[in-house]
Amino acid sequence: MELKTDVVIVGAGIAGCAAALFYARKNLKVVIVDRKKKDQYKVNCTHFIQPVGVLILKRLNLFEDIKKIGGAKHGLNMHLPSGTINHEELFGTDSDIYGFNIQRELLDPYLIKVLEEESNVTFLEQHVLKSITYTNDIADGIVVSGSNGRIEITANLVVAADGAHSKIAKLTKNEAKLNPSNKFTFFTYYKGIDIKTSAHWVLDDASVYAGALGDGVVLFGLFFNNADYDDWKNCEDMDTKVLQFIAKLKEIPSLDNAERIDDFIWMLNIDNLYRSPVKNGIAFIGDAAMKTNPVSGTGCAFALNTAEWLYKHTMEFFDNKKTKEEALSEYSKSHKDRLTPHFEGISTLSASEALSASEKDFYDLIITNDEISRQYLKLIYRIITPEEFQKQLLSNLLLSS
């Protein structure tokens, strides 16, 4: 069987689905292939979509529907060693700057449903990538196999959205830069803890994230140094140990009615990964191009970012304004310029064993100035880049001196 299309995307996670919708709504034909069943979803996730991701969902006209299926609007309160940055106090209740919590078991099937309703999209579930086809070393299609047998798909653009363990990366020898992490994490879910705004606690040698997911459900993610893994993993009474640890956090509400409602989900050896965003004419988006330690909680936002950047740059190719090589080169530059600083910063954060004296001084500085606190949250929300934050920081320091 043979198919011809404008765009073929391997991987139907957030990045792949977003890219498919962007192209399809510009009247391009899209084939999206995934090895999983369409009702499967990602488990290892903080379920937090950064404010920059919310803006992209709005541009895709998905935001209101996601609210209806259980999405919850949230800011993020940062509890630092020397004080707390409160989202609502800095941005108010009516600001356009806010994040969104949506459980992946709700979001992922919803995105697939939207894809299947698009007339320009052909979705092939449970199809496995077998090979890539080339013309002059530039990819022009893929070969997959599944319930429909062997399918040769020819496309003007091939997109790899197949995750950190990307088979396309393996086939193209798109080697990853790996920055080691010193952090492991475990996640679980509770009811009976009255947390209305998501929060992140930065401790000396650990950190904790609490995501309010609606209906009284709160996700807790605890991050510790790898050296502490055996101590936690082999604990005979995890429930007591976890709640005792959480109880010591700043501004934590009563845990008297706390009830764990799911298993502990463990993640170890979660190094930071960066690949070339373009290889052999194939564009890499989402985790296929960059995956960072979940201590930063940025995966969903970066997935949406890269899908939109690729779409914007390559539409100039489809509109015959630039060659594919030129369009992909510009996408690659955008990806590297905007995300490499985040990658290096998150890598440094996840590799450290404890806060340094300079980091503590930095957090002390943030707490003392509302405008710097506001810009810091924008950085955490990925609305601005580390370079833009540094410029804002210097400007505010000069004004206040």
N, C-alpha and C positions, 0 to 999 in steps of 0.2 A: 504494500500500500504506500502511496506517495501523497504528500501534502505540500502545498506551496503557500507561504504566508509572508507578511511584512516582518513580523517579529516572532521569534520563538524564545520562550522563557523556560528555563529548567528550575523548578522550585516554586511552590505555591504558598510560601510563608507570607509575612507582611510585605517584604520588599517585592517579591514576585507579583503578588496580587495588585499592589499599588501601581507598579510599572505597567502591568497589563491593562488596568483601568485607564491610566493616563493615555496610553496609545489608542486603545479601543474607542475612547471618546473623541479622538481626533480622526476617526473613521479609518484607522489602520486595522488590518487583520492580524490577530494575535493567536498563537497556539501556546498554551501553558501546560507544562508536563510536570507531574509529581509522582513520586514512587509510592506515596502513602494513599490510604483511603481518604476521601474528602471530609469525613467526619472526625479525623484525628486532629489533635492540636498540640501545641508546644506546652510542655509541663514546666520546664525549668525557666521560669520567667517571673520578674517582679510585678508584671501586669501594669506597669506605670508608663504611660505615654507622655513624654515631656511636652511642655507647651509648644515647642517648635513642631512637634508631631501633630498636635491638635490643629494647628494652622493648616497643615497639609491635608488632614482629614476633612477640614471644612472646604478646601479647594476641590476635593474629590466628591463633595456633596454627600459624605458619609456620616458626618458628625451627629446630626439629629437622630438618625436611625440607631447609631451606636448608643446614644443616650437611652433610647427606648428599650434596648435589649439588656440594659443593666449597667451601662457606663456611669461612672460617678465623677463629677467635677471636683478637682482638688488642687490646692497648692501644696507646697512642701515646706514644713518647718524644719530648720536646721539647728540641732542642738550641739553647739561647739563647746570645747572645754571651758571657755570663759563667758559663755552666754548663749542666748537663743536668737536666731533670726526668724521672725514670724512673718510668713507670707502675707497674711491679711493686713497686718499693720503696715507693711511696706507698699502693697499694691492696692489695698482696698478690696471691697466685696464685688465691685462692678468692673474690675479690670479685665481686659482681654488676655491677660497673661495668667494662664492657669494650666495645670496638667489634667490628666484624665486616667482613672483607673478602670480597667475592663479586663475581666478574667479571660484568658486565652481560650478556654473551653466555650466561651460565648463569641469572642471576636473572630477566631479563625474560621469556624463554620459559616459565620455571617459573611465574611469576605468571599468565601467560595460561592455562597449563594448569589451574591451580587455578580460575581464573574459569570456564573451560569445564565444569568438574566441578560447579559450583554450579547447582542447579536453578532458582534465582531470578534467574540472570543470563543475559541474551541478549547475546552478543558479536558485533559487526558489524565485521569487518576490511575494509580497503580500501574504506571508505565516507567520502565527503568531505562536510563540512558545507557546505550551500548557503545556509541562512537560519535565522533565529530567528523563532518566532511569539510573539505577545504578546496579553495581555488587559490593557487599561488601563496600558500601558507596562511591565507585569511579564511576564517571559518565562514561557511555559507550554509550550514545546516547541521542537523544531528540525526542520529538513528536511535530509535527507542523500540522497546518491545513490551507488550502487555496483553491485555485481554483481546485487543484488536490485532494481535500478531505483530509482525515487524513493520514499523512505519519509518519511512525516510521523509524527513521534514526539511524542505529548503526554505531559507529565509534571508531577507536583506540584512537582518540584525539578529545575532545570537546573544542571549543574556543569561549569565550564570547567577542564579539566586538560590543555589542549592546548599547553602549553609557553610559553616566553618570547615566541615569535612568534605568540601566540594569535590565531586568526582570530575567535574570539568577542570578544576585546578589540577587535579592529578593527571588527567589526560593531556593537558597542555603544558605540564611541568611549570605551572605558575607557583613557584616556591614561596612559602610564607616566611615573613620575618616574625620570629617568636620572641617576645619579651616575657621572661618568666615572672610568675606571680608567687607571692608568699602567702596568699590567702586561700582558705577554703570556706565554704559556706554550707549552711543547711537552712531550708525553708520549711515552714509549716503554717497551718491556718487555725485561727481561734474564733470562737464566738464568746460573747460575754465580756469583751474589753471595749470600753466606750471611747474609741479613737475616731474622731470625726475628720481630722485632717492628717494626711500622710506625714510621716516624720522620719528624719535620719539623725541618729546619734553618732557623733564622732568621738571616740574614746581614745585613750592613749595607745592601746595596742589591739583595738578591736573596733567594730562599728556595728550598728543595728539599724535595720530599715523596717518600718511599719507602714503597710499600705492598706488604707481603708477601702474595702471593695464593695461596700453596700450590703444591705440586709444584715448588718451587724457582724459581717465577716471581716477579719483583719489578717493579712499575711504578715508574718514576721520572718525576716531574713537576718541571720546572725553571721558575722564575718570575723574569723579569727586567723591567727598565724598558723601556718602548716604544722609547726611544732606542737600545737595544741590538739591536733586532730585525734590522736589515739585517746587522749583524755576525755574528749567529748563523745567520740564514736563508741567507746567501750563502757560508757556510763550506764549503770543498771537502772537508774531512775531519771531518765531524761526530762520527763515532765516537770519534776520538782526542780531540777537544776536549771532548766531554761527559765521557768517562772521566777525563780530566785534571782537570776541574772537580770531579767527584764525589770523586776521590781525596783532595782537600784537606779534605773534611768531617770533623768530629769523629766518632770511633768508627766509621768506615766500615770494613767488613771488606775482605779482599783482593779486588782486581779482576782478578787474574791469569787467572781462568777466565771472566771476564765475556763473555757472548755476547748481542748484541742479536738478538731474535727477531721483531721487528715493525718497521713503519715508524715514523717520527716523525710525531706528530699535532700540528699547529700550531693555536693559537688566538690570534687578535689581535682588538683592539677588543671586549673582553669587559667592557662596562660593567655597572654594577649597576642593576637594574631593580626598581621597586616600583609595583604597581597597586592600586587600591582592591579589597579582597577581595570586595566585593559591588557589582554594578551591574545595575540593572533586574531585581532579583530573582534574578540569577545569581550563584552562589558561585564564586569563583576560588581554586584550590588549586595547590600545587606551583609550578613555574616560571612558570605563567600569572599568578600573583600576585606572586611575588618570585624574582628570580634574582640571585645574587651571583657575583663573581669566584671562580673555582675555587681561588684561593690559600687559601681557608678550608675547602674540602672538605666543605661542609655540605649540598649539594643533596639527597641522599637522605634525610637526617634531617628537613630542613624539609618535604620532600614528605610523609613519613609523619606528621609533626606536624600539618600543615594538614588532611590527610585525616581524622585522628582528631578534631581540634577541630570540624570541620564536622559530622561524624557525631554527636558528642555534643550539640552545640547543636541541630541540626535534628531529632534524635529527639524533642525536646520538642514540635516541630511535628507530627510524625507520630503522636505519642501524644496529640495534642489538648490539650496543656498550655499551648502558646503559639501565637500566630499565626506564619505564616512570616516576616513582616516582623520580629517580635520575635526569633525564633531566628536569622535571618541578621544582624540588628544585633549580637547578642551574639557571633556568630562573627567578625564584622568587628572588633569591639572586642578580642577575644582575639588575633586575628592581629596587629593594630596594636600592642597593648600588649606582646606577647611577642617579635615579630619586628622591629619597627622599630628598637629599640636594636641588635640584631645587624646589621641592614642598614646602619645608619649607621657602626657600628664597622668592619665589613668594607669599606665604601666608603672610609673613611679609610685603612685599611691598604693597600688596593689602589691608592690615589691617590698615596701618598708615594713619593718618589724614594730616600730613605735614612732610616735610623733617626735620630730626633731625640735630643738629649741627654736629654730627659725620658723618652723611651721606653727608652733604655738604662738610666737610673736605675730605671725601673719593673721591667725584667727583672732588674736587680741585686737589687732588693728581693724579688722572687718567689723567687729562688734561695736566699736566706738563711733562709727559713722554710718548714718542711715543710707546715704547715697552709695557708699561703697558696698554696704550690705545688699542694696537693691541690685547693683551691677553683679555682685557675686552670685545671687540667685539667678540672674539672667545667664551667667556662665554655666551654672549647674543645670539650668533648663535648656542649654545649648542654643539659646537665642543669639548669643554673641560668642566669638571665638576667644581662646586664651589671649591672643594678641590684642584684640579689642578690649578685653578686660584690663590688661596691663596698661593700655593707654588711658582708659577711664580711671584706673587706680592712681596713676601718676598725676593726671589732671586734677583729681579731687584732693590729692595730697598737697599739690602746689597751691590750690585755692584756699585750703584750710591752714596753710603755714603762714 
